[in-house]
Amino acid sequence: MVAPVNIFEYNRVAWNFQSMEGCRWSTPVEDAVIERARAGDWSVILTPNKPVPADWFPASHPRLDGLDLLALASGGGQQAPVFAAAGARVTSLDGSDVQLEKDAELAERHGLELTTIQADMADLSALPDASFDLVFNPVSNVFAEAVRPIWKECARVLRPGGRLLAGFMNPCFFMFDHYHAEETGELRVVHRLPYSDVENMADELLSMQIEAQMSLEFSHSLQDQIGGQCDAGLAVTGLYEDDWDDDSTALNGWMPMYLATRSVKLPA
C-alpha cells in the first residue's frame, strides 16, 4: 500500500475515527472538573501523568481571568474547557473535527465561551500576530512531519513575554521494535533516528496501520524540539520528564517517555 501524500489530512481523518472510537485523549472531563475549575481548583497535563506545575502559568494562577490562551492540538473536551472555566479566553485549534466538537459540546453545556478552529498546527494563519498570552500544546507534534514550523507559528502568535507550554515524545522511544517488545518483553533497537512511520515501517505493517485508520507518527530530534523553540525566538525556562504506563509500552520504567518545556517569547 502506498503511504498517503497529505499526512495532515490522513491524520485528521484517523484522529476523527480514533476520537469516535474513544480513547484516553478523546474522553471529555467530567462536569465536576469544570465546576471545580470555575472555583479556581484545576490542573492540566502536557504529558500522560504529571500535572503541569502551577508556576508555569502566569502570576494570575489559579485564576486565568483575561488571559488569551491558544489550546493547540489539544481537542477532546479536556484542557480547553478547563481553561475556559478558569477564566481564560480560549481558542482551541485542532486538526480533528471530532476532537473540536467535544470541546464545543462541553463548553456549551457549561455556558463557557470557547472558539474552535479546525486547522493544521503548523499553519496558524487564521490567527493574527501577537494575539495570545499563552499557547498550550500537549503531546501532538508526533503526528506532524516537521516541528520547527510549529514553533515559528507559536512564536508569531504569542505576545512578547507570552509563554509556550509544550509536551512531546522522547525521540529515543522510536528506536525500538515495539511489536517485538509486546510479544516477548525484550527490547530490540531497530530504527535510526529521526523515525517516520512512512519511511521506516515495514510495508506490511504500514498497510495494516493505514487500513486500521491509525494515525501516522514521526520522531523529532531534541535539537528540533528544544533548539527549534530557541531559534524561533523562545527562551526555554523550564523542563521536566514524564513516564507513560505499562499497558502502553514495554519501555515504561526504562526511560522517560515524554518531556515538557516552558518557553517565553523574547522581546523583538
RODO-187266 format. One record per residue (C-alpha): residue number from 1; x, y, z. Coordinates in pm, 1 decimal. Last residue first. Layout:
BEGIN
 seq        x        y        z
 NUM        X        Y        Z
...
# end
This chain:
BEGIN
 seq        x        y        z
 268   1185.1   4176.4   1941.2
 267   1119.6   4089.0   2304.7
 266   1169.0   3719.9   2387.6
 265    879.4   3478.1   2386.5
 264    890.1   3258.9   2697.8
 263    927.9   2881.5   2699.2
 262    804.8   2607.2   2931.4
 261    902.0   2257.9   2824.5
 260    759.2   1908.5   2865.7
 259    930.8   1577.6   2801.7
 258    791.9   1229.3   2746.1
 257    881.9    860.3   2752.2
 256   1118.2    876.3   3048.0
 255   1348.0    573.2   3046.9
 254   1335.4    205.4   3138.8
 253   1021.7    219.4   3351.9
 252    788.9    214.2   3054.6
 251    967.8     67.4   2754.8
 250    717.8   -218.5   2733.4
 249    466.0     39.2   2618.1
 248    102.2    139.9   2662.9
 247     -5.4   -115.5   2923.1
 246    299.5    -42.1   3138.7
 245    220.9    326.7   3172.1
 244    371.6    656.1   3047.5
 243    663.1    831.2   3213.9
 242    735.5   1202.2   3247.3
 241   1024.8   1445.8   3209.5
 240   1050.1   1811.6   3312.4
 239   1169.2   2135.9   3156.3
 238   1160.5   2506.9   3239.2
 237   1281.4   2842.6   3107.9
 236   1325.3   2773.5   2735.9
 235   1366.9   3113.1   2565.3
 234   1154.5   3149.8   2251.8
 233   1268.1   3340.6   1943.1
 232   1201.5   3072.2   1681.2
 231   1562.2   2951.7   1704.6
 230   1509.8   2883.4   2075.5
 229   1196.9   2679.2   2004.7
 228   1381.8   2483.6   1736.3
 227   1662.0   2411.0   1980.1
 226   1411.4   2235.2   2204.7
 225   1212.2   2012.5   1968.7
 224   1439.1   2047.7   1666.3
 223   1764.6   1979.3   1852.1
 222   1578.7   1725.3   2062.2
 221   1525.9   1538.0   1737.5
 220   1176.2   1475.3   1606.6
 219   1004.5   1138.5   1578.5
 218    716.6   1087.4   1337.7
 217    379.3    916.8   1371.9
 216     96.0    802.1   1146.2
 215   -255.4    783.7   1288.1
 214   -439.5    451.4   1282.3
 213   -709.1    411.0   1020.5
 212   -698.3     28.1   1053.1
 211   -622.8      1.7    680.4
 210   -343.8    257.4    725.9
 209   -181.4     67.8   1011.7
 208   -214.7   -268.9    836.7
 207    -56.2   -125.6    522.2
 206    226.8     21.5    730.3
 205    281.1   -316.3    895.3
 204    305.3   -494.1    560.0
 203    529.3   -226.9    410.3
 202    773.9   -236.1    702.7
 201    777.8     89.8    898.8
 200   1075.1    318.7    845.5
 199    973.1    568.0    575.4
 198    602.6    626.2    638.5
 197    613.1    552.1   1009.7
 196    895.2    807.6   1034.2
 195   1199.3    796.0   1265.7
 194   1477.3   1051.0   1308.2
 193   1657.8    846.2   1420.4
 192   1783.8    500.8   1331.7
 191   1547.8    211.0   1386.9
 190   1589.1   -149.6   1504.6
 189   1684.1   -145.3   1874.1
 188   1543.5   -454.7   2046.5
 187   1381.6   -458.1   2388.6
 186   1254.4   -796.5   2500.3
 185    912.1   -844.3   2658.4
 184    844.4  -1113.2   2400.0
 183    524.8  -1020.6   2214.2
 182    490.9   -657.4   2321.8
 181    864.3   -593.4   2281.5
 180    865.9   -746.7   1933.2
 179    577.6   -521.9   1825.9
 178    753.9   -222.7   1981.5
 177   1072.8   -264.7   1780.0
 176   1279.5     15.0   1934.4
 175   1442.2    337.7   1814.3
 174   1115.2    532.4   1825.3
 173   1110.6    585.7   2201.6
 172   1453.0    750.8   2176.4
 171   1274.1   1058.5   2035.6
 170   1127.6   1136.0   2380.7
 169    774.9   1237.4   2288.5
 168    645.8   1592.1   2327.0
 167    476.0   1834.8   2565.1
 166    462.1   2210.3   2517.4
 165    390.3   2517.8   2729.0
 164    453.9   2831.8   2523.5
 163    450.9   3154.3   2719.7
 162    396.9   3520.3   2638.7
 161    665.4   3774.8   2730.0
 160    627.6   3942.1   2391.6
 159    283.8   3844.5   2261.0
 158    245.9   3498.7   2113.8
 157    100.8   3443.3   1764.8
 156    438.6   3454.8   1589.7
 155    621.4   3242.5   1847.3
 154    363.5   2965.4   1810.6
 153    391.5   2986.5   1431.8
 152    769.3   2950.4   1445.2
 151    738.1   2660.1   1691.5
 150    500.7   2475.9   1457.4
 149    723.5   2533.6   1154.3
 148   1010.0   2371.0   1352.5
 147    814.6   2051.9   1416.9
 146    817.9   1868.7   1085.4
 145    620.9   1563.2    969.1
 144    347.5   1619.3   1225.7
 143    173.2   1343.1   1424.8
 142    441.8   1337.8   1697.7
 141    365.4   1709.4   1719.2
 140     74.1   1618.2   1946.1
 139    187.6   1593.0   2308.4
 138     22.1   1886.9   2485.0
 137     41.7   2234.8   2329.9
 136    -75.6   2523.9   2549.8
 135     -2.9   2862.4   2393.7
 134    -19.9   3154.1   2637.7
 133    -56.8   3531.2   2620.6
 132   -210.8   3524.5   2274.4
 131   -272.6   3767.3   1985.5
 130     82.9   3868.6   1892.7
 129     31.0   3812.9   1519.1
 128   -317.7   3733.6   1396.2
 127   -475.5   3385.9   1388.2
 126   -620.1   3217.9   1077.5
 125   -262.1   3184.6    950.3
 124   -190.9   2933.8   1227.1
 123    -38.1   2679.4    989.3
 122    186.0   2422.6   1160.6
 121    -98.0   2324.0   1394.5
 120   -304.4   2234.1   1086.3
 119   -657.3   2368.6   1107.6
 118  -1006.0   2328.3   1254.7
 117  -1078.8   2635.5   1466.2
 116  -1283.8   2635.3   1788.0
 115  -1374.3   2939.3   1999.2
 114  -1472.2   2888.4   2363.0
 113  -1709.3   3089.0   2580.7
 112  -1843.9   2865.2   2856.3
 111  -2211.5   2804.8   2929.2
 110  -2149.4   2466.1   3086.9
 109  -2320.5   2253.5   2824.5
 108  -2188.8   2480.9   2550.9
 107  -1828.5   2434.8   2665.7
 106  -1867.8   2056.8   2679.7
 105  -2015.1   2045.2   2331.0
 104  -1750.3   2279.3   2186.4
 103  -1453.8   2084.6   2322.6
 102  -1606.6   1755.0   2206.4
 101  -1674.4   1903.7   1863.5
 100  -1307.7   2002.8   1844.3
  99  -1198.3   1641.9   1885.2
  98  -1445.4   1540.5   1615.3
  97  -1315.3   1795.0   1364.4
  96   -957.2   1679.9   1417.1
  95   -673.1   1911.7   1315.1
  94   -701.3   2119.4   1629.6
  93   -724.6   2483.7   1729.8
  92   -898.8   2564.2   2059.4
  91   -928.2   2936.6   2126.5
  90   -976.7   3023.8   2490.6
  89  -1042.7   3349.3   2673.4
  88   -928.4   3237.4   3018.6
  87  -1149.4   3235.6   3328.2
  86  -1086.8   2901.7   3497.4
  85  -1390.6   2757.0   3319.4
  84  -1229.3   2847.9   2987.1
  83   -905.7   2676.3   3090.6
  82  -1098.9   2363.1   3188.5
  81  -1288.2   2372.4   2857.6
  80   -955.9   2380.0   2664.3
  79   -779.6   2108.8   2867.9
  78  -1017.6   1814.2   2824.4
  77  -1303.4   1804.7   2577.7
  76  -1112.6   1622.5   2305.4
  75   -902.8   1894.9   2147.2
  74   -539.3   1960.9   2240.1
  73   -383.7   2046.5   1905.5
  72   -306.5   2399.4   2029.5
  71   -511.3   2538.8   2316.6
  70   -449.7   2909.0   2249.8
  69   -499.8   3129.3   2554.4
  68   -583.7   3498.4   2589.1
  67   -575.5   3558.0   2965.9
  66   -846.4   3791.8   3095.4
  65   -925.1   3585.7   3403.2
  64   -681.7   3296.2   3444.6
  63   -747.8   3240.8   3816.1
  62   -516.1   2990.9   3986.6
  61   -289.1   3145.1   3858.4
  60   -271.3   3518.6   3781.1
  59    107.9   3502.5   3808.3
  58    126.7   3344.3   3466.7
  57    135.4   2963.7   3435.7
  56    447.3   2750.4   3475.0
  55    429.3   2829.3   3847.1
  54    138.2   2587.2   3887.7
  53    348.2   2293.7   3771.5
  52    181.9   2099.8   3485.5
  51     31.9   1784.5   3629.9
  50    246.2   1474.4   3573.9
  49     81.3   1169.3   3415.0
  48     36.2   1149.6   3038.7
  47    221.3   1462.1   2920.1
  46    101.0   1822.6   2888.8
  45   -137.4   1779.9   3180.7
  44   -394.9   2007.5   3342.3
  43   -486.5   2124.9   3691.4
  42   -785.0   2298.9   3844.7
  41   -932.7   2448.5   4162.6
  40  -1015.5   2813.0   4089.7
  39  -1388.3   2791.9   4168.0
  38  -1479.1   2772.7   3799.3
  37  -1219.8   2495.4   3771.2
  36  -1405.4   2297.4   4037.1
  35  -1724.0   2323.3   3831.6
  34  -1544.0   2208.4   3517.4
  33  -1397.3   1904.4   3692.7
  32  -1740.3   1819.9   3836.3
  31  -1881.8   1804.9   3483.0
  30  -1649.0   1518.2   3398.7
  29  -1362.6   1567.0   3156.7
  28  -1417.0   1480.9   2791.8
  27  -1276.2   1148.0   2669.1
  26  -1078.6   1177.6   2345.5
  25   -724.7   1163.3   2484.6
  24   -792.9    848.4   2686.8
  23   -958.8    677.8   2392.3
  22  -1297.4    668.1   2225.1
  21  -1399.1    506.2   1896.1
  20  -1530.7    842.9   1776.3
  19  -1199.7   1002.6   1873.7
  18   -999.3    734.3   1697.1
  17  -1201.1    783.3   1377.4
  16  -1165.1   1161.4   1385.5
  15   -798.0   1109.5   1466.6
  14   -751.5    897.0   1154.6
  13   -936.6   1150.1    939.3
  12   -714.4   1433.9   1058.7
  11   -409.2   1207.1   1038.9
  10   -471.4   1148.0    666.7
   9   -534.0   1517.1    603.1
   8   -212.7   1617.6    780.6
   7     -9.9   1344.3    610.6
   6   -107.3   1450.4    259.5
   5     70.9   1200.9     32.7
   4    -72.1    889.1    194.5
   3    159.2    585.5    204.1
   2    129.8    346.3    -90.1
   1      0.0      0.0      0.0
# end
